[in-house]
Amino acid sequence: MNESPNTLVEYGSVIDAHQMVEPPDTTELELEPGHPGEHDAEYIARRKGLFALTRKHRLEKLGPPFVTYTPEETRIWREVSPKLDELHRKYACEIYLRAKDDLAITQTEIPQLRTLSERVQRETNMHLVPAEGALPYRTFYEYIAQRGFPVTQFIRHGSHPEFTPEPDMIHDCLGHVPPLMNQDYAELLTLIGKAAASTPHGDQVLALKRFSWFSIEFGLIEERGETKVFGAGILSSTGEIPHALFSPNATRRPFVTETVISTDYDPSQMQKDFFIAPSLPFLRRELESLVRRFNIPVL
């Protein structure tokens, strides 16, 4: 692959391929149309405050700030966490369950990311980077290439606790953070980050983004003849877990890399396409093969 096309299709829309390599920076809070909190002035004010605080800490490399959570935010955490844990015990993969138990995240108090970051760093040399919201993909994986995982510190709107259209504390702490305790998972993620941060080709960045989406974010995995939940986007949603495994409106296919990197998706909706990987080592081999095919010098 020597030349990248000038335009790509992402989320059903045509975009300039250059955006994948040099994405625009969002300097102020932007809630997408239809966001559950878009007409809630108190929620918006809280989000703007956390946006400014965590952006400052990210850009100045200060690490995750300590946050005092409100009674409403704690209520949402306490409502969602036990429901998720019940689903996790039934349907999550072993890598996730072992890591979640090791981190000892409670169902009653929202954890402080600084504390979680210190624990993860001792285990796999990964650390948590405070993020004001969903960072552009290239920016996100530039941090991961340096073994930093960007995480948000706000809580979803209380009117829809079962789903969030953007990454929040529940998505990050109960989805992404626990698997970072697993060395093989951490190395897979870091390799995606290094590849995505290194290539100058927008189409390769998009392909790696889709590889990550259908594995790290919304992947399923085989364990002892059963299909288990692997992706953080599924693990952090009481709605997505049964939907991913059982909904007749979703497709579940074997993880074939060429199909995966050709499949578009909509991050703001319940997913309709899922891919089942036979193992974590399989994903590592597939990723290494893709990186070699793209001639990205990170192996």
C-alpha positions as CSV (number, residue, x, y, z in Angstrom):
1,M,0.0,0.0,0.0
2,N,2.0,3.0,-1.3
3,E,-0.6,5.6,-1.8
4,S,-3.6,6.5,0.4
5,P,-6.9,7.5,-1.2
6,N,-7.8,11.2,-0.8
7,T,-11.1,10.4,0.8
8,L,-12.3,7.7,3.2
9,V,-15.7,6.6,4.5
10,E,-16.1,6.8,8.3
11,Y,-19.4,6.5,10.2
12,G,-21.2,6.5,6.8
13,S,-19.7,9.8,5.7
14,V,-17.0,10.7,3.3
15,I,-14.0,12.4,5.0
16,D,-10.7,13.8,4.0
17,A,-8.1,11.0,4.5
18,H,-5.7,13.7,6.0
19,Q,-8.1,14.0,9.0
20,M,-7.1,10.5,10.1
21,V,-3.4,11.6,10.3
22,E,-3.8,15.1,11.6
23,P,-7.2,15.3,13.4
24,P,-8.7,18.6,14.6
25,D,-8.4,19.4,18.3
26,T,-11.6,20.0,20.3
27,T,-10.9,22.8,22.8
28,E,-14.5,23.1,24.2
29,L,-17.2,20.7,25.3
30,E,-19.4,19.6,22.4
31,L,-22.4,17.3,23.1
32,E,-23.7,15.7,20.0
33,P,-27.3,16.3,18.9
34,G,-29.7,14.0,20.8
35,H,-27.2,13.6,23.8
36,P,-29.3,12.7,26.9
37,G,-27.8,15.7,28.7
38,E,-28.0,18.4,26.0
39,H,-30.9,20.3,27.7
40,D,-29.7,19.8,31.3
41,A,-27.9,23.0,32.3
42,E,-26.6,21.6,35.6
43,Y,-25.1,18.6,33.8
44,I,-23.5,20.7,31.0
45,A,-21.9,23.0,33.6
46,R,-20.5,20.0,35.4
47,R,-19.2,18.6,32.2
48,K,-17.6,21.9,31.2
49,G,-15.8,22.1,34.5
50,L,-14.4,18.5,34.3
51,F,-13.5,19.1,30.6
52,A,-11.3,22.1,31.5
53,L,-9.7,20.3,34.5
54,T,-8.9,17.1,32.8
55,R,-7.7,18.8,29.6
56,K,-5.3,20.9,31.6
57,H,-4.0,17.8,33.4
58,R,-3.6,15.9,30.0
59,L,-1.8,18.7,28.2
60,E,0.5,19.6,31.2
61,K,1.1,15.9,31.8
62,L,0.0,16.1,35.4
63,G,-1.7,12.7,35.6
64,P,-5.3,12.1,36.6
65,P,-6.7,14.8,39.0
66,F,-8.5,13.8,42.1
67,V,-12.3,14.5,41.6
68,T,-14.9,14.8,44.3
69,Y,-18.0,13.2,42.8
70,T,-21.5,14.5,43.4
71,P,-24.3,12.5,45.1
72,E,-26.1,12.2,41.7
73,E,-22.9,10.8,40.0
74,T,-22.4,8.4,42.8
75,R,-26.0,7.3,42.6
76,I,-25.6,6.5,38.9
77,W,-22.4,4.5,39.6
78,R,-24.2,2.5,42.4
79,E,-27.1,1.8,40.1
80,V,-25.1,0.6,37.1
81,S,-22.1,-1.2,38.7
82,P,-24.0,-4.1,40.4
83,K,-26.1,-4.7,37.2
84,L,-22.9,-4.8,35.1
85,D,-21.1,-7.1,37.6
86,E,-24.0,-9.6,37.5
87,L,-23.7,-9.7,33.7
88,H,-19.9,-9.8,33.8
89,R,-19.9,-12.9,36.0
90,K,-22.1,-14.7,33.4
91,Y,-20.7,-13.4,30.1
92,A,-17.3,-11.7,30.4
93,C,-14.1,-13.4,29.3
94,E,-11.7,-14.7,31.9
95,I,-9.0,-12.1,31.2
96,Y,-11.4,-9.4,32.2
97,L,-12.8,-11.1,35.3
98,R,-9.4,-11.9,36.8
99,A,-8.2,-8.3,36.2
100,K,-11.4,-6.8,37.6
101,D,-11.1,-8.8,40.8
102,D,-7.4,-7.8,41.1
103,L,-8.2,-4.1,40.8
104,A,-11.0,-4.4,43.5
105,I,-13.1,-1.7,42.0
106,T,-16.1,-1.4,44.3
107,Q,-19.8,-1.0,43.4
108,T,-20.4,1.8,45.9
109,E,-17.7,4.4,45.3
110,I,-16.4,5.9,42.0
111,P,-12.7,5.1,41.9
112,Q,-10.0,7.7,41.6
113,L,-8.1,7.2,38.3
114,R,-4.8,8.2,39.9
115,T,-5.0,5.2,42.3
116,L,-6.0,2.8,39.4
117,S,-3.2,4.2,37.3
118,E,-0.6,3.4,40.0
119,R,-1.9,-0.1,40.3
120,V,-1.9,-0.8,36.5
121,Q,1.6,0.7,36.1
122,R,3.0,-1.7,38.7
123,E,1.5,-4.7,36.9
124,T,2.0,-4.0,33.1
125,N,3.9,-0.6,32.9
126,M,0.7,1.0,31.5
127,H,-0.6,4.2,33.0
128,L,-3.8,6.2,32.8
129,V,-4.0,9.6,31.0
130,P,-6.8,12.0,32.0
131,A,-9.0,12.8,29.0
132,E,-11.6,15.5,28.6
133,G,-13.7,13.4,26.3
134,A,-13.3,11.2,23.3
135,L,-10.0,12.1,21.8
136,P,-9.3,11.9,18.1
137,Y,-8.3,8.4,17.1
138,R,-4.7,9.3,16.1
139,T,-4.2,11.4,19.3
140,F,-5.7,8.6,21.4
141,Y,-3.2,6.0,20.0
142,E,-0.2,8.4,20.2
143,Y,-0.7,8.1,24.0
144,I,-1.2,4.4,23.9
145,A,2.1,4.1,21.8
146,Q,3.7,5.5,24.9
147,R,1.9,3.0,27.2
148,G,-0.6,5.6,28.4
149,F,-4.4,4.9,28.2
150,P,-6.6,8.0,28.0
151,V,-9.6,7.8,30.3
152,T,-12.5,10.2,31.1
153,Q,-13.5,11.3,34.5
154,F,-17.2,12.3,34.0
155,I,-20.3,10.2,34.5
156,R,-23.0,9.6,31.9
157,H,-26.4,11.4,32.2
158,G,-28.7,9.8,34.7
159,S,-31.7,9.6,32.3
160,H,-30.0,6.8,30.4
161,P,-27.7,4.9,32.8
162,E,-27.7,1.8,30.6
163,F,-26.0,3.4,27.6
164,T,-23.6,6.3,26.8
165,P,-23.0,7.8,23.3
166,E,-19.4,8.7,24.5
167,P,-16.8,7.2,26.7
168,D,-17.4,8.0,30.4
169,M,-16.1,6.8,33.8
170,I,-18.3,3.7,33.7
171,H,-17.2,2.8,30.2
172,D,-13.5,3.4,31.0
173,C,-13.2,2.0,34.6
174,L,-15.5,-1.0,34.1
175,G,-14.6,-1.6,30.5
176,H,-11.1,-0.6,29.4
177,V,-9.1,-0.3,32.6
178,P,-9.3,-3.9,34.0
179,P,-7.8,-5.7,31.0
180,L,-4.8,-3.3,31.2
181,M,-3.7,-5.6,34.1
182,N,-3.1,-8.4,31.5
183,Q,0.4,-8.2,29.9
184,D,-0.7,-9.8,26.6
185,Y,-3.6,-7.5,26.3
186,A,-1.4,-4.5,27.1
187,E,1.2,-5.5,24.5
188,L,-1.6,-5.9,21.8
189,L,-3.0,-2.5,22.6
190,T,0.5,-0.9,22.6
191,L,1.2,-2.4,19.2
192,I,-2.0,-0.9,17.7
193,G,-1.0,2.4,19.2
194,K,2.5,2.3,17.8
195,A,1.3,1.4,14.3
196,A,-1.5,3.9,14.2
197,A,0.8,6.7,15.5
198,S,3.5,5.9,13.0
199,T,1.9,5.5,9.6
200,P,1.4,8.6,7.4
201,H,-1.4,7.0,5.5
202,G,-5.0,7.8,6.5
203,D,-6.4,4.6,5.1
204,Q,-4.0,2.5,7.3
205,V,-5.0,4.5,10.4
206,L,-8.7,3.8,9.5
207,A,-8.0,0.1,9.1
208,L,-6.2,-0.1,12.4
209,K,-9.1,1.9,14.0
210,R,-11.6,-0.7,12.7
211,F,-9.3,-3.6,13.9
212,S,-9.3,-2.0,17.3
213,W,-13.0,-1.2,17.3
214,F,-14.1,-4.8,16.5
215,S,-11.7,-6.3,19.1
216,I,-10.6,-4.0,21.9
217,E,-13.9,-2.0,21.9
218,F,-16.6,-4.3,20.6
219,G,-15.0,-7.7,20.3
220,L,-16.2,-11.2,21.3
221,I,-13.9,-14.1,22.1
222,E,-14.1,-17.9,22.3
223,E,-13.5,-19.6,25.6
224,R,-14.0,-23.3,26.0
225,G,-16.5,-23.5,23.2
226,E,-18.5,-20.5,24.4
227,T,-18.7,-16.9,23.1
228,K,-17.7,-14.4,25.8
229,V,-17.6,-10.6,25.9
230,F,-14.1,-9.1,25.3
231,G,-14.6,-5.5,24.1
232,A,-14.9,-2.6,26.6
233,G,-17.8,-1.0,24.8
234,I,-19.9,-4.1,25.4
235,L,-18.6,-4.7,29.0
236,S,-19.5,-1.2,30.1
237,S,-23.2,-1.3,29.0
238,T,-26.0,-3.3,30.5
239,G,-27.8,-3.0,27.2
240,E,-24.9,-4.0,24.9
241,I,-23.9,-7.2,26.7
242,P,-27.2,-9.1,26.0
243,H,-27.5,-7.3,22.6
244,A,-24.1,-8.4,21.5
245,L,-24.6,-12.1,22.5
246,F,-28.2,-12.7,21.8
247,S,-30.0,-10.0,19.7
248,P,-31.5,-11.2,16.4
249,N,-30.7,-7.7,15.0
250,A,-27.0,-8.3,15.3
251,T,-24.6,-10.4,13.3
252,R,-21.8,-12.5,14.8
253,R,-19.1,-13.7,12.5
254,P,-15.6,-15.2,12.9
255,F,-12.9,-12.5,13.1
256,V,-11.5,-12.2,9.6
257,T,-9.1,-9.3,9.4
258,E,-9.8,-8.3,5.8
259,T,-13.6,-8.2,6.6
260,V,-13.1,-6.4,9.8
261,I,-11.0,-3.5,8.4
262,S,-13.5,-3.1,5.5
263,T,-16.5,-2.8,7.9
264,D,-17.8,0.6,8.8
265,Y,-19.7,1.3,12.1
266,D,-21.7,3.9,14.0
267,P,-20.3,4.6,17.5
268,S,-23.4,6.4,18.6
269,Q,-25.8,3.5,18.2
270,M,-26.1,-0.1,19.5
271,Q,-23.8,-2.1,17.3
272,K,-25.0,-4.5,14.6
273,D,-21.8,-6.2,13.6
274,F,-19.7,-8.3,15.9
275,F,-16.7,-10.5,15.2
276,I,-15.6,-13.5,17.3
277,A,-11.8,-14.0,17.9
278,P,-10.6,-17.5,18.8
279,S,-8.0,-16.2,21.3
280,L,-5.9,-13.2,22.3
281,P,-2.7,-14.7,20.7
282,F,-4.8,-15.0,17.4
283,L,-5.5,-11.2,17.5
284,R,-1.8,-10.5,18.1
285,R,-0.8,-12.6,15.1
286,E,-3.4,-11.0,12.9
287,L,-2.3,-7.5,14.0
288,E,1.4,-8.3,13.4
289,S,0.5,-9.6,9.9
290,L,-1.5,-6.4,9.1
291,V,1.3,-4.2,10.3
292,R,3.8,-6.1,8.1
293,R,1.5,-5.8,5.1
294,F,1.3,-2.0,5.7
295,N,5.1,-1.8,6.0
296,I,4.8,0.1,9.3
297,P,8.3,-0.3,11.0
298,V,7.2,-0.9,14.6
299,L,7.8,-4.7,15.0
